[in-house]
Amino acid sequence: MAETMTAPRDILPFRTKLAFGVGSIGEIFYLGMFNTFIGIYYNQAVGLSNSLIGVAIMLALLVDAISDPVMGVVSDRWRSRWGRRHPFLFIAPVPLAISLYLIFNPPDAWTGTSAEGANQTLLFIWLAIFTIVSRLAITLYIVPHLALGGELTRDHNERSRLFSINAIFGYAMGALFAFSAWGYFLAGTTLNAEGLEIPRHLDPDAYTPLVFTACGFLLGAIWLSAIGTLDQVSRLSQPEPDEPRFSLPIFYRSILGALKNRNYAFLIGGVFFFMIATGLYETFTVFVNTYFWELPPEDIRWFGLFAAPGAVAGALAAPILMRRFDRKPVLLGALLAMFLTAQLPVDLRLFGLFPANDSPLLLPLLVANFCVQTFTISMAAVAILSMLGDVIDANELETGKRQEGLFYSARALIGKAAVSLGHLFAGLMLDLIVVLPFEAVPGEVDSDVVFRLGIVAGPVMGFVAFISILFYARYDLTRSKHDAIIGALDRRKADGDGAMATPGPLPAT
């Protein structure tokens, strides 16, 4: 079948791609603070149990269960002179920055540093409330931002490049943030209440300047992205004048309709298990680096710096490999490599086949392994987002509607729900299986505790990640099918049916 011609409107100016990619910095700074430090900060720095930390994050899921899809449907139907997406991009970063700052600044009287010790109930309520607010705010931003990326271009390869640039900005700035956090804000040691020397990232006072800086960057990045893509609004799809605004019946029908799409259902299933493993990994990583490998902050910072080349290389390689091998083989290969590298060092240590903690080979090997891991994660992220865009095109042919907000919001819902489950399961395992004590000092933790930490952070986490591959393997929207879909959409619009044309079946390929 002949390759589909690309319409001029689907070739984006490079400055537009850059502006869209800059927006990922806001998300990555929020996730970098929350996913990396929330467990170690609330458990070891201020004294809240890991189980309650997991429950607080799970409570946000109950709100996300409504807010993510609602945001998608509202975004798809929003009418304004700034289009469907941009009003939310300008509003979202303000409550996001405020809630993130408050998460890492609970009242001193409630923390473990006070004379009475940590107040578990009040700390839990504080964390739960501002976690919910921050999740609502990140939903207000992520869903319209991803939906904007899905509708900026329909071209198969151009869409890959757009999300590749988005991933490059996210991973590169995430790596820089991690390097700065560990190497500057949290570097060095301090003394705990008993006069024992501890790494600075176990001191609650070290986090205030770090979170303040993160909030400033996320505000600037999101607003810069919104301003830089604002000139594209005039050529993007708009809701039909007679299309009703959001209502609960429309909401439920839209969600059920989206999940009836076979390829979308398999993508969502893969996202679910992949993000559970991600939640486990995010919770365990800082504990593993601190107590399993006994790395000081000055060593941990190198993971972020050297991960940047791997992440950028993965994002750059993804469009090239997808052009040659299609999306599915690239995604499955990246996930298999990620599954192996995420748990390999821990598994080898459990079998006594990895260098000891005082070996000069330990840090280089861990950093090299992490570089490969970030390469595969970056490649997989670009592939998944591009595949979602292709599914949305297929849905437009079948239904006659562009519903980027709905599809990306349902993906965000499942992703955040699964991450929350991962954090909850990790917290329960840390309390019930690992049994890590409060104010634990690296190098002074019982060897059985360290061994159990390795088991849950290695084989257990890896098994969950492997399940996601079984779902992604069922996806079958190939490049040839997608080209046929775009051709059918172009013919329909050339016949004067418009963007919201009468639906039709998928073309045979």
N, C-alpha and C positions, 0 to 999 in steps of 0.2 A: 504494500500500500504506500502510496506517495506520502512524503512527509508534509504535515499541515503547515501552510504558510502562516507566519507570525504577523499579526496586525501591528502597525506602528505604535498603537497605544500600549502595547504589551512590552515594548522596549523602554525601560526606565532610565532616566538620567542617573549618572553615577552619584551625584549629590543626593538624590532621593534615596538611593540604596544606603548611602552612608547615614543619612538622617534617620532612616528606619532602624538601622543597626544600632545607632547610639542609644535608642530606647531600651535595648536589652541591658544596658549598664544599670539602669534603675532597678530592674528586677534582680539582677545578680548581686547588687549591693545589699538589698533586703534579704535575699536568700543566704548570702554569705554570712551576714550577722546572725540571722535566725537559725538556719540549719546547722551552721558550724558550732556556734557558741551557746545555744540555748540550754543544752543538756549539761555541759560542764559548768556553766555559769550558775544555773539555778541549783544544781545538785552539790557541787563542791565549793562554790564561792559563797552562796547565800543560804544553803542548807535545806532545799526542798527535795522530797523523795522523788526518785526517778519515775515511780508509778504515777504520782500526782502530776508530774510534768507531762507524761504521756496522756493522761486523762484531760488535762487542760488543752492540749493540742487537739485531742479528739473532739472536744466540745466545739471547737471552731469548725469541724467537719459538719456538724448539725446545721450551722448557719450556711456553710458553703453548699450544702445539698440543695439549697434554694437560690442562694445569691449567684452562683456561677451560671447556671442555665438562664435564670431570670436576666442577668446582665447581658447574656448573649442575645436573647430575644429582644430585649429593650434596645440594645445597640443596633440590631438589624432593622428595627422599626423607627429609630430616632430621626426626627426631622429638625434640621437647623441650617442656618447659612454656613456653618462650619462642617456640615456633613453629618454622617452617622456616628463616626468614631472619635473625632477630635475633641468635642466638648469634654469627654471623659478623660482624655489624655491630659488636659489642662487642669482638671479638678483633682484627680486621684492622688498626686504626690503629696499634697498637703496633709491629709489625715494619715497617709502612710508614714511620713517622716515623724509626725508627732507620736503616733502609737508605738513605732519602733523605739524611739528614744525612751518612752515611759516603760517599755518592757524591761529595759536594762537599767532602770533607775527606780526600783521599788523603795518604799520608805525604809530607812535604816532601822527603825524600831522593830520591824517585822523580820529582819534577816538574822542569819546565824552569827553575825558580828555583834549583835546587841547583847546586853548582860543577861537577858532572859532566854537567849537562843532564838532560833528560827520559829516563827509562828506559821505552822504548816497551813492552817486554814486561810489566813489572810494573804499569805504569799500565793497560794493556789488561786484564790479569787482574783488577785491583781494580775497574775499571769494569764488566767483564762479570759478576763475581760479585754485586756489589750491585745492578746493574740487574736481574738475574734475581730476586734476593730481593724487590726492590721491585715487580716485575711480579707475582710470586706474591701479594704482600700486597695490591696494588690489585685483583687478581682476586678475592681473598677478600672484598673489600668491594663492588666494582662489580656483580658478577653478582647477589648477593642483593639489593642495593639496587634495581637496575632491575627484578628479578623482583618485588620487593615492590610497586613502582609499578604493574606490570602486573596484579597481583591485588587491589589495594586497591579498584578499581572496574572494572565492566564497561561502564558507560555511555559512549557514544561521546564526548559533549561533556565529561563530567566527567573522563574520562581525558585529553582534550586540555588541560583546565585544570590538571590535576595536573602533567603534564609541562611545561606552560608555566611554572608557578611554579618547578619544578625548574630550568628553563633560566634564568629570571630571576635566581635566587640564584647560579647558576653564573657567568653572564656578568657580572653586576654585581660580584660579589666578585672575579672574575678581573680585571676592569678596575681595581678598586681595588688589587688586589695588584700589577698591572703598574705602575700609577702610583706606588705607594709604592716598589717595587723600583728603578725607574729614577730617580725623583725624589728619593729619600732614601738608600737603601742604596748605590746605584751612582752617585750624582750626583757631578759634579766630575771632575777629572783627577788623574793621578799621573805619576811618572817611571818609565820602564823601566830595565833594567840599563845601557843606553847613555846614560842621561840625557835621553832624548827624552820629551816630554810625550805621554801617551796617555790615552784615556778610562778612567775607573775600572773599567768592566766588563771591562777586559782585565787587571785585577789580581786574582789568586786570593784574596788576603786579604779582599777586599770581600764575598765570598760567604758567609762563615761566619755572621755575624749574620743575613743574609737567610734562609738555609736554616733556621736555628734558629727564626726567627719563623714561617716557613711550616709547620714541623713542629708547632708549638704550635697553630696555627689548625686544621690538618687533624685533629689529635687531638680538639679540642673540638667541631668541627662534626659529625664522624661520631658521636661519642658522644651529642651533643645530639639528632641525628636519630633514633638508635636508641631513646633514652628517650622522645622525643616521639611515636613511632608504636607503642610497645609495647602501648598499650591496645587496639590494633586486632587483636592476635593471636588473640583468642578467636573472631572472626567470619571469619577467613581459612581457606582450604582447608588440610586436613591430609592427609598420605599415608595410604592405606588400611592398616589393621593388618596385612593379609596381604601387602602389597606388599614385595618383597625390597629389601634395601639395595643400595648400589652394587656392581656387579661389571663386569668388562671386557665380557662379552657384552652385558649390558644397555646399557652405555655406547655400544658400537658400533651396536647396533640403534637406539638413540634418536637418534643423530646422523644415520644414514642415513634414518630415518623423517622427521626434521625437514626434511632437504634435498629430500625428495620433494614437499614443499608448493611448488606453482608460484610463488605470490606471495612466499613466504619466500625462494625461490631468487633471484628477481629483486631483492629487497631486499638480499640478501647480496652479489650481484654488484655492485650500485650502491655499497654500503658499501665493498667492496674497492677499487675505483678511486678513489672519493672520498677514502678514507683514505690511499692512496698519494700523492695530490696534497697531502693535509694534511701528511704526513710531509715531503715536499719543501718545502712552504711553511714549516713550522715550522723546518726547518734553515736555509733560505735567508734568512728574514726578518731575523734579527739581523745576518747578514753584509751583506745589502742595505742595511739602515739605517746600518750602520757604515761600509761601504766604497763602496757605490754612491751613496747619498744623502749620506754624510758627516755624519750627524746626531749631535750629542753626546747623552749620557744625558738632559740637561735638556730636550731636544726630544722624545726618544723617549717620555718619560713621558706626554706628552699623548695619545698613541694610546690608552693604557689608560683615561684619564679620560673622553675624549670618545667612546670606544667603548661605554661603559656605557649611555648613553641609546639608542643604536642597538640594542644587544643586548636591552635590556628591552622596547623598542618592538616588536622582532621577535617576542619570546616572547609579548607581549600580543596582537599582531595575529594570530598563527598560529591560535588557537582561533576567533576571529571570522571569519577568511577561510575556514578549513576548514568552519565551519558553513554558510557561503554557497556556497562553490565545491567542497567536498569536499577530501580530503587530497592526492590526486595532482596536480591543477592547481597547488595552493599550493606543493607541493614542487618541481615542475618549474620554476615561475616563479622561486622563490627560488634554485635552483641555477643557472639561466641568468644571473641578475643577479650571483650570486657569482662565476661563471666569468669574467664581464667585468671586474668591479671588482678581482679578485685580481691581474690582470696588466696592467690598463690603464695605470697610471702608468709602469711599467717599459717597456712597449711604446712608449708615446708618447715617452719619453726616447730610446729606441734610434733612433727616427725623427727626433729633434731637435725634437719638438713639445711638450716639457714644460719648465717654468722651470729655470734653472740652479741649482746647489746653493747659490749665494750669494744667490738671489732671495728677497725677503720673502714671495713667493707660494707657495714650495715647501712649507713646513710646513702652512699652512692647507689646501692642496689635498690633500696626502697624508692629513691627518687626516680631512677630509670624505669622501674616498674610503673610508677605513677604517671610518668610521661606517656607510656604506651596506653595506659588506661584512659587518660584524658583524650588521647588521639581517637580512641574507639568511641568514647562517649560523645565527643563532638560530632563525629561522622554520623553516629546513630541519631543524634538530635536533628541534624539537618535533614536526614532521610525521612524521619517520622513527620516533621512539619511539612515537608514537601508532599508526602503521601496524603496527608490530610487535605491539602489544597487540591490534589487530584480527585479525591473523593467528593469534595464540594462541587467540582465541575460536573462530575457524574450525577450528583444530586440535582444540579440546576437543569440538566437535560431531562431528567425524569419528572421534576416538579415544576419547572419554570421559574424557580426562585433562587436568588443568591442568598445563602444563609451562613456566611462565614462565622458570624457571631455565635449562632447556635452550635455549630459543630466544634469550634475552638473552645467555647465555654464548657460544653459537655466533656471535652478532653481535659480541660483545666479542672473541672469538678472531680473527675475520676482520678486525675493525677494527684490533686491535693488530698483527696480522701485516702488514697493509697499511702501517700507519704505520712499522713497523720496516723494511719494504722501501723505503719512501720515504726514511727516514733513511739507509739503506745506499746507495741510488742517489744521494742528494744528496752524501754523503761522497765517493763515487767521482768524481762530477762535479767537486766542489771540488778534489780532488787531481789528477785526470787531464785535465780540460777547462779549468777555471778556473785551476788551478795557483796558488792563493793561498799565499804564503810564511808561515812561522811568524813570530809577533811583528810582523805587518804594521801599519804606522802609517797611519791614515786620512789621505787627501790625498797620501800618498807612494807609493801603489800604482800600478803601470804601467797606462796607459789600456786596453791590450789585455786585461788581467786583469779590469778593471772591466766592459768590454764583454761578455766571455764570462760573467761573473757575471749580467749582465742577461739574456742569452739563456736560460740555464738556469732563472732565476728568473721569467721571463716566459712566452714561448711554449711552452717545454717543459713547465713545470708546468701551464699552462692546458690543453694538449692532453690530459693525463692526466685532469684534472678533467672535461673534456667527455665522456669515455667513460662516466663514471658515469651521466650523464643518459640515455644510451641504454638502460641497464638499468632505471632507475626508470620509464621510459616504458612498460614492459611490465606493470607492476603493474595489476591490474584489480579489486581488492576495494573496491567502491564503498560509499557510505553505505547505499544501499538493500539491498545484499547483507548488509552487517553487521547492519542492523536485523533482517533475516530470520533471521540466525544467532542473535542474542540472543533473538528470539521463540521459536525452536525450543528453545533451551537452557532458557528459562523454562518452556515447556510440559512439557519432559521432567522438570524438577525438580518441577513441580506434580503430575505423575503419580506422584511418589514414587521416581523412579529414582536421585536423589542426584547429588552432584557427580561421581562416578566412574561415570556411567551407561553403558549399552551404547552404543557408537558408532553413528553414523548418517550418511547422506549430507548434503551441504550442501543447504539448501532452495533451490528455484527462486525467482527473483525476476522 
